[in-house]
Amino acid sequence: MSIMRWRPTRDLLNVRDEMNRLFDSVFSGWPERRESLLEGDWAPSVDVAEMEEEIVVTAELPGIEQNEVEISIADNVLTLKGEKKEETEEKKKNYHRIERSYGSFQRSIGLPTGVQADKATAKYKDGVLRITIPKAEEAMPKQIKIDVE
């Protein structure tokens, strides 16, 4: 029979490392949102796409009316603010699980290039907000004609 030494400090560090790996694997799909998810905040999912002449931002805002969303652009940062209101609770319901999130949110998204904020447009349909922001003239790709001599 071999004698095993108990090393409490090393064992505790191993447990901590295992817990860190567990949390990292659970939240690996949302690295930029991990801290806010752990704090219980709600924030809409956002896609940002750069086209040749514009930036298109698409946000999922289920259960939110369009007049409950504020959009602003300042210093090349797009900010979305709003609130997803909780439905009134019925006393007769016996909830077994509540997974939907409610509350106010604010998302600030750095835009990948200079934009013309005053020419931005927004459309809202079926809980999806689509914001189109034209690029600034200096950010547009330029073609240079080559003269042959």
C-alpha positions as CSV (number, residue, x, y, z in Angstrom):
1,M,0.0,0.0,0.0
2,S,1.4,3.4,-1.0
3,I,1.2,6.4,1.2
4,M,-0.4,9.5,-0.5
5,R,0.4,12.9,0.8
6,W,-2.5,15.3,1.2
7,R,-1.6,18.8,-0.1
8,P,-4.6,21.0,0.6
9,T,-3.3,24.1,-1.2
10,R,-2.6,22.1,-4.4
11,D,-5.9,20.3,-4.2
12,L,-7.8,23.6,-3.8
13,L,-6.0,25.1,-6.7
14,N,-7.0,22.0,-8.8
15,V,-10.6,22.5,-7.8
16,R,-10.5,26.2,-8.8
17,D,-8.9,25.3,-12.1
18,E,-11.6,22.7,-12.8
19,M,-14.4,25.2,-11.9
20,N,-12.8,27.9,-14.2
21,R,-12.7,25.3,-17.1
22,L,-16.3,24.5,-16.4
23,F,-17.5,28.1,-16.6
24,D,-15.3,28.8,-19.6
25,S,-16.8,25.9,-21.5
26,V,-20.4,26.8,-20.6
27,F,-20.0,30.4,-21.7
28,S,-17.5,29.9,-24.6
29,G,-20.2,30.8,-27.2
30,W,-20.6,34.2,-25.6
31,P,-17.2,35.6,-24.7
32,E,-18.1,39.2,-25.0
33,R,-21.4,38.8,-23.1
34,R,-20.1,36.4,-20.4
35,E,-19.8,39.0,-17.6
36,S,-23.2,40.5,-18.2
37,L,-24.9,37.1,-18.4
38,L,-23.3,36.2,-15.1
39,E,-24.6,39.4,-13.6
40,G,-28.2,38.6,-14.8
41,D,-28.4,41.5,-17.4
42,W,-30.3,41.1,-20.5
43,A,-29.0,42.4,-23.8
44,P,-30.3,41.7,-27.4
45,S,-28.2,39.7,-29.8
46,V,-26.6,41.9,-32.5
47,D,-25.0,41.2,-35.9
48,V,-22.8,43.9,-37.6
49,A,-22.0,43.5,-41.3
50,E,-19.8,45.8,-43.4
51,M,-20.9,46.2,-47.0
52,E,-19.1,48.2,-49.7
53,E,-21.0,51.4,-49.1
54,E,-22.7,50.8,-45.7
55,I,-22.7,49.2,-42.3
56,V,-25.8,47.0,-41.5
57,V,-26.6,46.3,-37.9
58,T,-29.3,43.7,-37.1
59,A,-30.6,43.3,-33.5
60,E,-33.1,40.8,-32.2
61,L,-35.6,42.5,-29.9
62,P,-38.5,40.0,-29.3
63,G,-41.4,41.3,-27.3
64,I,-40.3,45.0,-27.6
65,E,-42.4,47.6,-29.3
66,Q,-40.5,49.8,-31.8
67,N,-41.4,53.0,-29.8
68,E,-39.6,51.5,-26.7
69,V,-36.2,51.4,-28.5
70,E,-33.8,54.4,-28.7
71,I,-31.0,54.5,-31.3
72,S,-28.2,56.9,-31.3
73,I,-24.8,57.3,-33.0
74,A,-22.0,59.4,-31.6
75,D,-18.2,59.2,-32.3
76,N,-18.6,56.0,-34.4
77,V,-20.5,54.2,-31.7
78,L,-24.0,52.9,-32.2
79,T,-26.1,52.7,-29.0
80,L,-29.3,50.8,-28.6
81,K,-31.4,51.5,-25.4
82,G,-34.7,50.0,-24.4
83,E,-36.7,47.9,-22.0
84,K,-38.3,44.5,-22.3
85,K,-41.3,44.7,-19.9
86,E,-42.3,41.7,-17.9
87,E,-45.8,40.5,-18.5
88,T,-48.1,40.9,-15.5
89,E,-48.0,37.7,-13.4
90,E,-51.2,35.9,-12.9
91,K,-51.8,34.6,-9.4
92,K,-53.3,31.4,-10.6
93,K,-50.3,30.3,-12.6
94,N,-47.9,27.8,-11.0
95,Y,-44.6,28.4,-12.7
96,H,-42.2,25.5,-13.0
97,R,-39.6,27.4,-15.0
98,I,-39.0,31.0,-16.0
99,E,-36.2,31.5,-18.5
100,R,-37.3,34.6,-20.4
101,S,-35.3,37.7,-19.4
102,Y,-36.8,41.1,-18.8
103,G,-35.5,44.6,-17.9
104,S,-33.8,47.5,-19.5
105,F,-30.8,47.2,-21.7
106,Q,-28.2,49.3,-23.4
107,R,-25.8,48.0,-26.1
108,S,-23.0,50.2,-27.4
109,I,-21.3,48.8,-30.6
110,G,-18.2,50.3,-32.0
111,L,-18.6,50.7,-35.8
112,P,-15.8,49.3,-38.0
113,T,-15.4,52.4,-40.1
114,G,-16.4,56.1,-40.3
115,V,-20.1,56.6,-41.0
116,Q,-22.6,59.3,-42.0
117,A,-24.8,59.1,-38.8
118,D,-27.3,61.7,-40.1
119,K,-28.2,59.4,-43.0
120,A,-28.8,56.3,-41.0
121,T,-32.2,54.5,-41.4
122,A,-33.9,51.9,-39.2
123,K,-36.6,49.4,-40.0
124,Y,-38.4,47.2,-37.4
125,K,-40.3,44.1,-38.3
126,D,-41.3,41.0,-36.3
127,G,-39.0,41.8,-33.4
128,V,-36.0,42.4,-35.6
129,L,-34.4,45.8,-35.9
130,R,-32.3,46.5,-39.0
131,I,-30.2,49.7,-39.0
132,T,-28.4,50.8,-42.2
133,I,-25.7,53.4,-41.9
134,P,-23.9,54.8,-45.0
135,K,-20.1,54.9,-44.8
136,A,-18.4,58.2,-44.7
137,E,-17.0,59.3,-48.1
138,E,-13.4,58.9,-46.9
139,A,-14.1,55.3,-45.8
140,M,-15.4,54.3,-49.2
141,P,-13.1,52.2,-51.4
142,K,-11.7,54.3,-54.2
143,Q,-10.7,53.0,-57.6
144,I,-7.7,54.6,-59.3
145,K,-7.5,54.5,-63.1
146,I,-4.1,53.5,-64.4
147,D,-3.0,55.4,-67.5
148,V,-0.9,53.4,-69.9
149,E,1.9,55.3,-71.7
